[in-house]
Amino acid sequence: MGLFDAALDATVLFSFDRNGFRRHARAFDAADLAIDLSGRTMLVTGANAGLGRATVKALAKLGATVVMACRDLKRGEGARADVEGETELLQLDVSSRADVERFVKAWGSRPLDVLINNAGVLPTERQTTSEDLELAYATNIVGPVALTEGLLPALRASRGRVITVSSGGMYPVKLDLRALRGEVRKYDGVTAYAQTKRAQVILNELWASREPLVTFAAMHPGWADTAGVKGSIPTFHRVTQSILRSVEEGADTIVWLAVCQRLTGHSGKFWFDREPAKTHVFPWTRERPQDRNFEALLPRPGECRPGAP
């Protein structure tokens, strides 16, 4: 990277936007995606829209069998009809640990090569799930962890990969366990979302340190023009709409992480536009060592009540 590109990237504005993607793409190696994925099974959560939908289309085009895990089957069917290739649609509400457990049990011993934890939510106001968890925490952390843990036997068998779609929105925040769980007096959806995205990157590192047979990767898609962005942070979307990345540009690194053969040996990293990225840009955002463990990041015993009315 030249000095000019480095200077632009330091501004964030000219790195996370579509122009940043196009600058970075000049260094992409087309051979990384010149691969036949026939015979491989890849599971994508939140597959009916936005980055998930773009990811499904790209992977199916390369020959993979892509399992689309969607909360709303009707919307999932609409998205599936737009995909060229081998797909399967399964229902999954990632915000419900009980539903994740049902999904994992139904998956059984079926082979799995890649799990893409893409489903996520940025609430505009505080919401609680039927299991008494704040919605962003349940959807972005608790559910994906239960899904990943449940599918690890299949992923170990294939020496597979787990990809977590995080966000550069984590950069300004330091992990705060009470804020992560939504245990705050004044709720702010953007802060809750940023806390979960920070936690996702930490979990990615923790998994990598204990699961040598599986490659883990977290990534930042940049500022992509998705319905989620438009609905959850409409002012940001209105101001930046002219420079937002397309969903295909935002999903590019997800697809690359799923298929690039050179990823082996790089487990636990955080990626942006096919390159390793810093997990902290400010020294004061580093989490306390005692918070870097699964027990601290996940619900306390008895806190999550599967099947609660």
C-alpha positions in Angstrom: 0.0 0.0 0.0 1.3 3.4 -1.0 1.5 6.5 1.3 -1.5 8.0 -0.5 -3.7 5.0 0.1 -2.5 4.7 3.7 -3.5 8.4 4.3 -6.9 7.8 2.8 -7.5 4.7 4.9 -6.6 6.6 8.0 -9.6 8.9 7.4 -12.1 6.0 7.7 -14.5 8.0 5.4 -12.4 7.2 2.3 -11.7 3.6 3.4 -15.1 2.2 4.5 -16.9 3.7 1.6 -17.2 2.4 -2.0 -14.2 4.3 -3.2 -12.1 2.6 -0.4 -13.3 -0.8 -1.7 -12.4 0.0 -5.3 -9.0 1.2 -4.3 -8.4 -1.9 -2.2 -9.8 -4.1 -5.0 -6.9 -3.2 -7.3 -4.7 -5.5 -5.1 -7.2 -8.4 -5.2 -6.0 -11.7 -6.8 -8.7 -13.0 -9.1 -7.3 -16.5 -8.7 -8.4 -16.6 -5.0 -12.1 -17.0 -6.2 -11.3 -19.1 -9.2 -12.4 -22.3 -7.4 -15.0 -25.0 -7.9 -16.9 -25.5 -4.7 -18.9 -28.5 -5.9 -19.5 -31.0 -3.1 -19.0 -28.4 -0.3 -21.8 -27.3 2.0 -21.9 -23.8 3.4 -24.5 -22.4 5.9 -25.4 -18.7 5.9 -27.6 -17.1 8.6 -29.6 -14.1 7.8 -29.5 -15.3 4.2 -32.6 -13.6 2.8 -31.4 -10.0 2.4 -28.4 -7.7 2.3 -24.9 -9.2 2.8 -26.3 -12.6 3.5 -28.2 -12.7 0.2 -25.2 -11.5 -1.8 -23.0 -14.1 -0.1 -25.4 -16.9 -0.9 -25.5 -15.9 -4.6 -21.7 -15.7 -4.9 -21.1 -19.0 -3.2 -23.8 -20.8 -5.1 -22.4 -19.5 -8.4 -19.1 -21.1 -7.5 -20.8 -24.4 -7.1 -21.3 -24.8 -3.3 -24.5 -26.2 -1.8 -25.6 -23.2 0.2 -28.0 -23.7 3.1 -30.0 -20.5 3.7 -30.9 -20.2 7.4 -33.7 -17.6 7.6 -36.2 -16.6 10.4 -38.9 -15.8 7.8 -39.3 -18.6 5.3 -41.5 -16.5 3.0 -38.8 -13.9 2.6 -36.3 -16.7 2.3 -38.2 -18.3 -0.6 -38.2 -14.9 -2.3 -34.5 -14.6 -2.0 -33.8 -18.2 -2.9 -35.7 -17.7 -6.2 -33.1 -15.2 -7.2 -30.1 -17.5 -6.7 -28.5 -19.5 -9.5 -27.2 -22.7 -8.1 -27.8 -25.4 -5.4 -29.5 -24.0 -2.3 -31.6 -25.2 0.6 -33.8 -23.1 2.8 -34.1 -23.9 6.5 -35.9 -21.9 9.2 -33.8 -20.5 12.1 -34.4 -17.7 14.5 -30.9 -16.9 15.7 -32.2 -14.7 18.6 -33.7 -17.8 20.2 -31.3 -20.3 21.8 -34.1 -22.8 22.0 -34.6 -22.6 18.2 -30.8 -22.8 17.7 -30.8 -26.0 19.7 -33.6 -27.4 17.6 -31.7 -26.5 14.4 -28.5 -28.1 15.6 -30.3 -31.3 16.6 -32.0 -31.4 13.2 -28.6 -30.9 11.4 -27.3 -34.0 13.2 -24.2 -35.5 11.6 -24.6 -33.8 8.2 -21.3 -32.5 6.8 -20.5 -28.8 6.9 -17.6 -27.0 5.4 -18.3 -23.3 6.2 -20.5 -21.6 8.7 -21.2 -17.9 8.1 -22.6 -16.1 11.1 -24.2 -13.2 9.3 -27.6 -12.6 10.9 -27.6 -9.5 13.1 -29.8 -6.7 14.4 -29.4 -3.1 15.4 -32.5 -2.3 17.4 -33.9 1.3 17.4 -35.2 0.7 20.9 -34.7 -1.8 23.7 -36.4 -5.1 23.1 -36.3 -8.4 25.0 -36.6 -11.9 23.6 -38.8 -14.6 25.0 -35.7 -15.9 26.8 -35.4 -12.6 28.7 -32.3 -11.4 26.8 -31.8 -8.0 25.1 -32.4 -8.5 21.4 -29.0 -7.4 20.0 -27.2 -9.5 22.6 -29.4 -12.5 21.9 -29.2 -12.2 18.1 -25.6 -11.1 17.6 -23.9 -13.1 20.4 -25.9 -15.7 22.3 -27.5 -17.4 19.3 -24.4 -17.5 17.0 -22.3 -18.9 19.9 -24.8 -21.7 20.5 -25.0 -22.4 16.7 -21.2 -22.4 16.3 -20.7 -24.6 19.3 -23.4 -27.0 18.2 -22.0 -27.4 14.7 -18.3 -27.7 15.8 -18.2 -31.5 15.4 -19.2 -31.2 11.7 -16.8 -28.4 11.2 -13.9 -30.2 12.9 -14.6 -33.2 10.7 -14.2 -31.1 7.5 -11.5 -28.9 8.9 -13.9 -26.2 8.1 -14.3 -22.5 8.6 -16.4 -20.2 10.7 -16.8 -16.6 9.5 -18.4 -13.9 11.7 -19.7 -10.7 10.1 -18.7 -8.0 12.6 -18.5 -4.2 12.0 -16.1 -1.3 12.2 -18.7 0.2 14.4 -16.9 -1.6 17.3 -13.9 0.7 17.0 -15.0 3.5 19.2 -16.2 1.3 22.1 -14.5 -0.6 24.9 -16.1 -3.9 25.9 -18.5 -3.3 28.8 -20.2 -6.4 30.0 -23.3 -4.7 31.4 -23.8 -2.7 28.2 -23.2 -5.8 26.2 -26.2 -7.5 27.9 -28.3 -4.3 27.7 -28.2 -3.8 31.5 -28.1 0.0 31.2 -30.4 2.7 32.4 -30.5 4.6 29.1 -30.6 2.2 26.2 -29.0 3.2 22.9 -29.3 0.7 20.0 -26.1 1.8 18.2 -24.1 1.4 21.4 -25.7 -2.0 22.0 -24.8 -3.1 18.5 -21.2 -1.8 18.8 -20.8 -3.8 22.0 -21.9 -7.0 20.4 -19.6 -6.4 17.4 -16.7 -5.9 19.8 -17.6 -9.1 21.6 -17.8 -11.0 18.3 -14.2 -10.2 17.5 -13.0 -11.3 20.9 -15.0 -14.6 20.6 -13.4 -15.2 17.2 -10.0 -15.0 18.8 -11.0 -17.2 21.7 -12.3 -19.9 19.4 -9.2 -19.8 17.3 -7.1 -20.4 20.4 -8.9 -23.6 21.4 -10.1 -25.1 18.1 -7.0 -26.0 16.0 -9.0 -28.0 13.4 -11.3 -25.1 12.4 -10.3 -21.8 10.9 -12.1 -18.8 12.5 -12.3 -15.4 10.9 -14.2 -12.2 11.7 -14.6 -9.4 9.2 -15.8 -5.9 8.6 -17.8 -5.3 5.4 -17.4 -1.5 5.3 -20.3 0.8 4.8 -22.7 -1.2 2.7 -26.1 -0.1 1.5 -28.4 -2.6 3.2 -32.0 -2.5 4.3 -30.8 -2.9 7.8 -28.6 0.2 7.7 -31.5 2.2 6.1 -34.0 1.0 8.7 -31.9 1.2 11.9 -29.7 4.3 11.3 -31.7 6.3 8.7 -29.8 9.5 9.2 -26.5 7.9 8.6 -27.9 6.2 5.5 -29.3 9.4 4.1 -26.1 11.3 4.6 -23.8 8.6 3.2 -26.0 7.0 0.6 -24.1 8.3 -2.3 -20.8 6.7 -1.1 -22.1 3.4 0.4 -20.8 0.2 -1.0 -23.1 -2.2 -2.8 -24.1 -5.4 -1.0 -21.8 -7.3 -3.3 -18.8 -5.2 -2.4 -19.7 -5.5 1.3 -19.9 -9.3 0.9 -16.7 -9.7 -1.1 -14.5 -10.5 1.9 -17.1 -12.9 3.4 -17.0 -14.9 0.2 -13.2 -14.6 0.0 -12.8 -15.9 3.6 -15.1 -18.8 2.8 -13.1 -20.1 -0.2 -9.5 -18.7 -0.4 -7.1 -21.5 0.1 -4.4 -19.1 1.4 -6.5 -18.5 4.6 -5.2 -21.7 6.2 -2.9 -20.8 9.1 -4.5 -17.4 9.8 -7.2 -18.4 12.3 -8.5 -15.7 14.7 -7.8 -12.7 12.6 -10.1 -9.7 11.8 -10.3 -8.9 8.1 -11.3 -5.9 6.0 -11.2 -6.0 2.2 -9.2 -9.2 2.1 -6.5 -8.0 4.4 -5.9 -8.4 8.2 -7.1 -5.4 10.1 -6.5 -3.9 13.5 -9.0 -4.8 16.2 -8.3 -1.6 18.1 -7.5 1.9 16.7 -7.6 3.6 20.1 -5.6 2.3 23.1 -8.4 3.0 25.6 -10.8 0.5 23.9 -8.8 -2.6 24.9 -10.9 -4.9 27.1 -9.9 -6.1 30.5 -8.0 -9.4 30.5 -10.6 -10.9 32.9 -13.4 -10.2 30.3 -11.7 -12.2 27.6 -13.4 -15.5 28.2 -16.6 -17.3 27.2 -18.0 -17.2 30.7 -17.9 -13.5 30.9 -19.4 -12.8 27.5 -22.2 -15.3 27.6 -25.4 -15.3 29.8 -24.9 -16.1 33.5 -26.3 -19.4 34.7 -30.1 -19.2 34.8 -30.2 -15.9 33.0 -31.4 -17.3 29.7 -34.6 -19.2 30.0 -35.2 -21.3 26.8 -38.9 -21.5 25.9 -39.9 -18.9 28.4 -43.3 -17.3 27.6 
